[in-house]
Amino acid sequence: MQKAHSPRGQKRLALAMAIAAIGLTACGGSDNKSSSNTGLKKVFNCTDSSTAGARVICIGSANDLTDSNVQDELIEALAGAETGDTFVLPQGRYAFTSTIDFNGLVDNIPVSNLTFKGAGMEKTIIDASGAASDGFLINNTDHLIFEDFAIYESNNNALKVTKSDGVIMRRMATVWETDYQSTNGAYGLYPVQTSNVLIEDCYVKGSADAGIYVGQSDKIVVRNNIAEKNVAGIEIENSTEADVYGNTATGNTGGILIFDLPIGNGKYGSGVRVFDNNVEANNAPNFAKVGTFAGGVHIVPPGTGVIVLSTSDVEIYNNIIKDHQTTAIAVTSYMLPDDKVAAVPDQDVGGEVMSYGDIHPYAEVFMDGWSPFVRNINIHNNTISLAAALNNPQGELIQDLIDGYTAFHTMQPDVASGKTTVPHILYDGVGELLANTPNPGGDGESIMQAIAGGINQVAAAVKANIPNAPDYTAIDLSKFAPYATDGGLCQSDNGIDGVDLFAASVYETTAQLGTFADGSPLTKLEQLSGNLSLAGAIMADPDGVMNCASGFEGTAATVTFNAQTFGCSADDSSNPSCAL
């Protein structure tokens, strides 16, 4: 089915008008009358239009739109859900005290093709502050549609969907009304372990983790949404075949994130395109709680536009990325949040080493297929700019870098003239360096291949010597091999309002140029202290670290939902955003 798209500016204006309306509906009463300070009236607006094989279930009634009745009717209706049901929520703000929880495989009878529909994201608001956990939690059911309502003030996640093939979230809002509070819920729109996911024309605000978060999923389109005042505006985590385009991310700590975390379930990311987005002034304080992973969003430096962390095959192009006080784009291996990924494995089998997890902090996820490196990242044709008054880099994780670059600007004002403190495109480069540097005394393998190969050897000894040790999968050493030509970070044609782009790697990426001291690599800034002739290398890319002959070019992601297809090569083929 074809869907007509209005011009990009008109669509964003319409969405902005809807958001303005949301701001007028901040509070609601528990009776059928409109609240005295919101103007949002409770209205029953549903007609049962059931047809053969598809039921329309009206939630509430013209006579009873109390909060408790609307909640209880929805819970009761879900308890008896049948494939093809549509649940129509009434207009108004309703305070719920329970999570709306549904598992499509209860009693091993599959239920699918459910639709949850409100009167509009500014007209139907579910206030989930009374529920102990998520607002909505839907598991193990395929072909879900959520449209035209909002979920406010969830104590955990607003709308979480897991283990589903086919998810559409359209004209949805998730909101925490108090800005920048760690007590806000974690995720707004949160499909995880899913496939064929479309998120469009939505609004997310206030998440203490990510406003839109698609994790461990594949075949994803995230388009024409607005994300503001979250820690991460939009995040694609451990996912494949994803297009993120036409979105606006502003007022977050970090705008758009593409991460691969060491989750250990065999699902790691590649094939993500981020294009034609407006990523502006994401300079909010980081209000996330410290999570399970060293590389969680609590490490995001305030004032970062786009972050790529330990993943592969990402293309970032035709975006407007402006006014970020720390850096426009950061690309980093997992060495930055946790350098223990390059630790020497413990060989004391039968002593300290009694399991694979004892060999190395990351042994088990290495065996699972995770890599801490970034590979095949192509950043091109973006418009990057920064108002001079905003140049004020922040972030505990990169404070040493900030201090080093600040000192460099003081020491070398002529070389650094006109440049931001931290590079506009900041590449750590250390993963590439360790993959490209031969292991001293080895047989030609890289340092990281030697570490991974050592883990394999000790794992084999654990299997042979520790009773009841489970089977293991040897680490694929090709994931730690030297980078192929153009296999690292490529950046080209990223303009910056008439000012030369400052794009630089923190470490040299080749063994010939990289310097080690006591087995640890030295940053370019550290090397400078002994050789001032390197000053120019810090401010530029003279050795081609980011100057590739060709870079990774992704392909359009396509979402299939029943008989419909969505994405640049389907319903959006005429959209200028999708021009290749």
N, C-alpha and C positions, 0 to 999 in steps of 0.2 A: 504494500500500500504506500502510495506516495504522500508525502507531507509537504505542504507549501511553507516556505520560510520567508518571513518578512525581512527587510534589510537589517543588517546587524545593529545599526544605531537605534532603529525603532524597537527591536526586540529588547535591547538593554533598557531603553527608556520605559517600556511597559513593565518590565520586571522591577525597575527602580520605583515606579509608581505603586506597585503592589507592596514593596517593602515599606514605603512611606505609610501606606495604610496599616501595615502591621504595627507600626509605631504608635498608632492610635488605639490599639486594642490590648493594652498592657495588662489590664486586670479584668476579671469577670466575676459575676455573682454566681450563686448556686440555685437561683430560682429561674423562672421563665421570663423574667423581665430583664431589660437591658440594665447593665450596671450604670450607676450614676456618673461615673468618671471615665467611661470607655466609649459609649455610643455603639457598642457591639450588641445587637439584639439577638436573643435566642429565637431561632426560627426553625420549625419543622418543614422541610422542603423536599420530601421524598414521596414518590408514587411507586407502588409495587408494579413494575413492568416486566414481571417474570415471563420467560418464554420456555418452551420445552428444552430441558437440559441446562437452563441457566436461571438461577433465582436472583432477584433483587430483594435484599433484606434491609428494610428501613429501621434505623436505630433511633429509639425514642418515639415519641408520638406527639400529636398536636396538643394532647392533654397533659403530657408529663415530659418535660425536658429538664428535670432536675439532674444534677451531676451524677448522683448515685444511680439513677435509672438508666441514663445513657451508658455509663460504664457497665452496669450489670447486664444490660441487653446485649452489648457488644460481646462480652465474655460468654454469655449464654449462646449467642448466635454462632460464635466460633466453636463452641463445644459440639455443636451439631452441624458443622460446616460440611458442605458437599462440593465436589469439583465444579468449578464454574460460578460460584457464588460471588455476588457483588454486595458489599456492605456500605451503605450510604450513611454518612455521619451528618448530623444537623449543623446548622450555623450556630455559632456561639462559642463562648469559652467555658470548658468543662474541666473541673478538678477531679482527676482520677487518683485513687488510692492503691491501685493494683497495676502491675505490669500486664499489658495485653500480650499474652503468651500463647503461641500456637505451635504445635509440632505436627507436621503433616503425615507422620508415620505412626501415630498412636494406633495401637492394636493392629499394626501392619497393614492398615487400609490406606493406600495413598490418596491424598487430597491435593489437588493442584488448581491452577487457574483461578486464583482468588484476587479480587479487586477491592481495595479500600479507598473510598472516595468521599471527599468533603465538598463544601460549598466554595472553597477558595482558600489559599493559604493565609489570607488576611481575614477570613470569615469563620473558619472552623479551627479552633485552637484547643488542643488537648494539653492541659496543664498537668504534667506528670510529677510534680514536686511531691505529691503524697505517696508515690510508689517507692518502695525501698530500692529498686534497682532500675532496669531499663524502662523506657516508655513503652516501646513495642519490641517484642522478641519473637521472630518467626523463623522456624527451623524446618528443614527437610520437606520443602514443598516447592514445586517448580511453577514458573510462569506467574509471577506476582506483580501486581500493579498497585502503586501507592500514588495518589494524586490529589491535589487541591485541599490539603489541610496542613496544619502546623502542630509541632510537638514542642512544648516549652518546658524548661526547668527540670529536665530529667536528672535524677541523682546518679545515673551512670551513663548509658548510651541512649540517645533519643530513639533511633530506629535502627535496629540491628537485624540483619537477615543472614542466615548461614545455610550452607549446603543446599543451594538452590540453583537450578539452571533456568535462567530467564527472570530478570528483575528489572522493573521499570520504576524509577522514582522521578516523578514529574510534577513540577509546580508544588514542591514540598518545602516547608520551612522547619528548621530546628533552631531554637533560640534559647539562650541564657541571657536574661535581661541585665544582670550585673556584670559589668565589664571586667575582664582580666582577673578572675578569681580562681584560685586552684581548687576551690570547692565546687566549681561548675562540673558538670558531667564531662566524660572523656570524649566521646565521638557523637557527631550529629547524625549524618547519613552514613551507615556502616555496613555495607555488604562484605562478607568475608567467606572465603572458601566457596565462591560462587562462579558462575560463568554466564556470559551473555547479559551484561549489565549496562543499562542506560540510565544515566542521571542527567536530567536537563531542566533548565529554567527554575532552579531551586535557589533557596536563600538559606545560608547557615551562618550563625553568629554565636560567639562566646564559648566554644568548646575548649576545654582545658587540655585537649590533645589535638584532634583534627576535625574540622567542620565536615568535610567530605573525605572519607577514608575507604578506599577499595583495597582489600588485602587478600593475598593468596588466591587470586582469581584470574580469569582469562576472558578475552573478548569483551572489552570495556570501552564505552564511550561516555565521557564526562564533558558536557558542553553547555555553554550559555547559562552558567550559574554565577551567583555572587557569594563570595566567602569573605567575611570581615570579622575582625576582633577575635579570632581563634588563635591558638598557638600555631598550628599549621592550617593554612586555608584549605588546601586540597592535597591529599597524599595518595600516591599509588605505591603500594608496598608488596614486594614479592609476587608481582603479577606480570602477566604477559599479554601482548596484543592489546595495547591501550592507547586511545587517542584522547587527549585533554585539550580542548580548544574552545575559543569564544567566551572564556570565563573572565571574571574580574575578581582578583584577590587583593584586598587592601586592608590596612589596619591590623594585620596579623603579625605574629612574631616572624614567621617565614611564610612566603606566599604559596609556592607549589613545591612539593617534595616528591622525589622518586627514590625509594629506599629498597635495599635488600637486607633484611635482618636475619641473624642466625637462628631461625625458628626451629629447624630440625625436623621438618615434615616433608622434605623433598620438593618443596615448591619455591622456586627462585625466579627472579624476574628477567625479562628482556622484551625488546620490541615495543618501547613506549615512545610516543610522539607528543610533544608539548608545543603547541603552536597557536598563534593568533590570539593570545591571552593578554589582558591588561593587568600587569602585576605591579602595583604601585604602593609605595610608602608603607611597606610592612615593617614597621619600626616599634611594634608593641613590646612591652616587657615579656619575658618568658615566664608564664605562670603555670607551667606543667609540673606535675609531680614526677619524681624520679621513678622510672619504670623498671621492668625486668631486664631490658637490654641496655648496654652501655651506649648504644647508638639510638636510643629513643629520642622523642622530640624535646625532652628536657635539655638536650645539648644544643638546640638550634640557637645560633647567635641572634639576638634581637637586631632587626634591620637587615634581613637577608631575603632576596627575591625568590631565587630558585636554588634548591639543594639536590644534588645527586650523590648518593652514598652507596658504595659497594654493590653496584649493579652494572649491567651490561646492555649495550645496544639501545641507546637513548638518543633521540634527535630533538633538539630544542631550537625553534626557528620562528621568525616573523612575530615575535612577541614584543610588546612594549614593556620594558622593565625599568622603572624609574624611581628615583628618590629613596634609595635604601642606604641607611646610614653606615652599614658595615660592608656589605658587598652585594652586587647584583646577582651573581651566580657563583655558587661554591660547588666544587666537584672533589670528592675525597674518598679515599679507601677507608676501610674500617680501622686502619692504624691510628687515625686521628682520635677517635673516641676511646680506643683501647689498644695500646701497642703490644699487649700480650698475644695478639694473633701471630706475632713473629717470634714467640718464645721458643727456646730449644726444648724438644720433648724430653720428658723424664724417662730414663731407661731402667729404673730400679724395679723390674718385674718381680713380683712376689714380696717386695718390701713395701715402698709407698705406692707402687703401681699394682692395683688389684683389679682394675677395670679399665675399659677404654677411656673413660672420662678422667682417669688419673694420669694419663699419658701427657695431656696438653689441655689447656683451658678450652680449646676449640676443636679438639680431636673428633668428637662425635659429629659436629656439624660439618667439618671438612669431609668426613666420610659420607655424610648425607648429601653432599654435592654443593655446599655453600662455598663461595669464594669471597675474601675480603676486598678484592680488587674492583676498580672500575675499568671497564674496557669498552671501546667503540662508542665513545660519547662525542656527538657532533653538535656544536653550538654555532649557528650561523644566521646571518641576516636578521638579528634582533636589534631593536632600537633601545639602547641603554643610555640612561642619563641620570645625573645627580645634581641637585641644587647644591651649590658650594657650602651653604650654611648647614646642610644636613650631614656633612662628612664627620661622623663621630662614631667610629667602630666600637662595638660592644661584644660581650660574650666571654664567659668564664673559660669555655673550652679553648678558645683561640687567644687568650690574653697574652701569652708569650709571643705569638705572632704579631699581635697589635703593638706590643711594646717594642718588638724588634723593628717593625716597619716605621713606627714613630721615631725611634732613635735614628734610623737610616735617613729619614727625611730631614732630621736635624743636622746629621753629619754631612749629607750630600744634597744641600738645597738646590744646587744647579742641576744635578741629575734628576732630582725628584720634582722639579718645578712643574706646577700645574696638575700633578697627579694626586689622586685620593690616597689616603693613608694605606688602606688595604686594597689590593687589586680589585678592579670591577669584576673580572673573572678570576677566581682564586682556585688553583688546582694544587692539591698537596703534592702529587707526583711521587710520593714515597713508595706506594705499592708498585708502581711501574719500575722504580729504581731497584727494588728488591727482587722483582721478577727478571730484570735485565742484567743483574750483577752475578757473575759466576761465583759459585761457592768456593772459597779458598781451599785449595788442596783436593778439590773434588774432581769429577770426571766430566766436567762441562755443564753440569746441571746448575740452575740458578740457586741463589740463597733460599728462596721460598720453596723451590722444588726439593732442596735438601731437607728442609724442615718437614715438609709433607711426606717425603720418602722415609725419613726417620720415624715419623708417626706410624707409617705402614709397617715398618720392621718391628717396632715395639708391639704393635697390635697383634702381629703374627705370633710373637713370643707370649703375649697374654693368652691368646687362644690355645696355644700349645701347653701352657704351664699352669693356668688358673682353672681349677675344676668348675665345670658348668658355665664357662664363659660363653656368651651368645656368639653366633656368627657375626661377622662384620663385613662391610664393603670397603675395599681398599680405596684410598683417595685417588681420584683421577689427577695424575700429576700434570696433565695438560692445562688444568686450570691455574697452575702456578708457573707455567712456562714463560720464557721471554715474550714480550709483546711483538706481534707482527707489525710490519710497516702500517702506519695509520691506525694501529690498534688501541691507542690510548685516547687522549682528548684532542679533538680538532676544533679550532675556533677560527671563524673567518667572517668578514663583512659585518661586524657588529658595531654599528655607528654610535657615536656619543656626542651629538650636538656640537660638532666642530672641534671637540677635544680628543686627543689621541686616547684610544682605549688602553687602559692599563690591565693587561692580561699576563699572568705570570704563574709559574709553579714555585712552590716553596722549596722543594728539593729538585736537584738535577735528576733527570730520569734515565741517564745512561751511566754505566760503570766507568766509562772513560772520564766523565765530567764529575760524577758524584764522588764525594770525599767521605771517608769513614774515620772515626776515632774510637778506639777500643771496641770495634765491632759495630758501632752505631753510626748511622748516616748523619751527616751534618747538613743543616739547611743552608741555602745560599747566604742567608744573613749571617750565620755562624762562620761560614768560610770567608766572608768579607773582612772579618776582624784581622785576618792575616794577609789579605790581598785586596787592597782597595781598587785594583784594576777590575775587579768583578762587579763594581757598582752598576755598570750599565746592564749587566745580565740580570740583575734583580728587577730592574724596571722594564725589561722588555723580554722578548723571546728569541734571542739571536740564534739559538742553536736548533730551532725548529721543534721545540717541545710540543707546541700546539699548531704548528704549521704543516698540515697534512695535505698530501696530493689529492686525497679523496677521503670523505668521512662516511660514517654509517648513515644510510638512508632507509628509514622505516617504511612500512606499507600501511595502508589504511586499515584500521580495526573495523570489524563489522559485527554488529549484534543481531542475532537471530532470535525472534520472539514469536512463537507459533508461526504464522505465515508471513510475518512482517520482518523486514530487515532495516537496520538503522546504521548510520555512519556516513563517512565521506563518499564511499563508493555506492551508497544506497539512497536513502531518502534525502541526504544532504548534498548530493552531487553537484547541485548548482550554486551552493553557498560559496561565496568568495573565500571564506576561511579554508575551504577544502581544496583550493587550487594548488596543484602540485608543481 
